[in-house]
């Protein structure tokens, strides 16, 4: 399963706040026990920018988000290294890295 977090409050610290949430998520998965005994991991990708959101469909309406930022964040996650509590990794776009103060 894939999950997407959208943080619509753009501030000077919004990327840093997302990164703190990612670390909290990694800490939380430490307690998840898988049937095969392997560690639970996450693929984390962060991008920062504009997006559009709305309800699509008439038969089965769903709330969805669209835009280059969403697509880029998804690509960052899908090409990321698997992150665990013991080996944290978040794949950032250059824009997100710069906004986090790493540029």
N, C-alpha and C positions, 0 to 999 in steps of 0.2 A: 504494500500500500504506500501511496505517496500522500503527503500532507503539505499544504502550503499555508504559510503564515503571512498575512499582509499587515503591515504596520503603517497606518495612514497618517500618523502624527509626525510630520517632518520637522525635526529640530536640529540643532547643532550636534546633539548627542544620540540621535535616533539609531544610527548604525551600531554605536557602542552598546546601546540598550538591547538591540537584537543579539549582539554577540554574547552579552551576559545571559540572555534567555537561552541561547544555544548551549552554553556551559551548564546551565541549570537542567536543561533537557538531558544532557549527557550524564549528569550526576544522577538524575532520576532513573535512567535506563539501567543503571548498575543493579537495581533491585529486581529487574525483570528476569525471571528464570525461563529459559527456553527448554523444550523437551529434549533437544539434542545436546544440551549442556554447553553449547557455544555462547559466547558473549553476544548480547544484543548490540547492534550498531546502527548508526544513522548516517545518511548522506545529507550533508548540509551545504546549501548554496545561498549566498546573499548577494542581492543586487539592490541598487537604490535608484529610484526615478519615478516617473509618472505611470499611472495605469488607469484603466476604466473598469468600472464594476456595474453589474446590473443583473436583472432576471432575464433568462433566455428560455424559450420554449413555451408551447401552449398546452401540449398534452401532459408533459411532466416538467413543469417549470423548475429551474434551478438557478441559484445565485452563483454567478461566476465572475472571474476577473480576467481582464485581457490586457495585452500590451507588450511592448518589447521588453520592459523591465521584468514582467512575469515570465516571459519565455526565456530570458537570459538567466534569471534565478533558477529556473527549472533545469536549464543546461548545466549551470554551475553545480547543482546538486547531483545530476546524473553522471557527471564526469569527476566527481569528488572522490577522495579517498574515504573509505569507511571509517567513521569516527566512533570511538568508544569512550567510556569514562576514563580509561587508562591511557588512551591515545587520542586526545581531542584534535579535531581538524575541521575547519570551516573554510570552504572555498569561496573567496570573495572576488567580485569584479574589481577592476581598478578604481572605479568611481566609489564603490563602497569602502574599499581600503583607504582611499584618500579622505573620505568623510570620517572614517574611524581614527584618523590621525596617523595612519601608517604610510602616507605618501611622501 
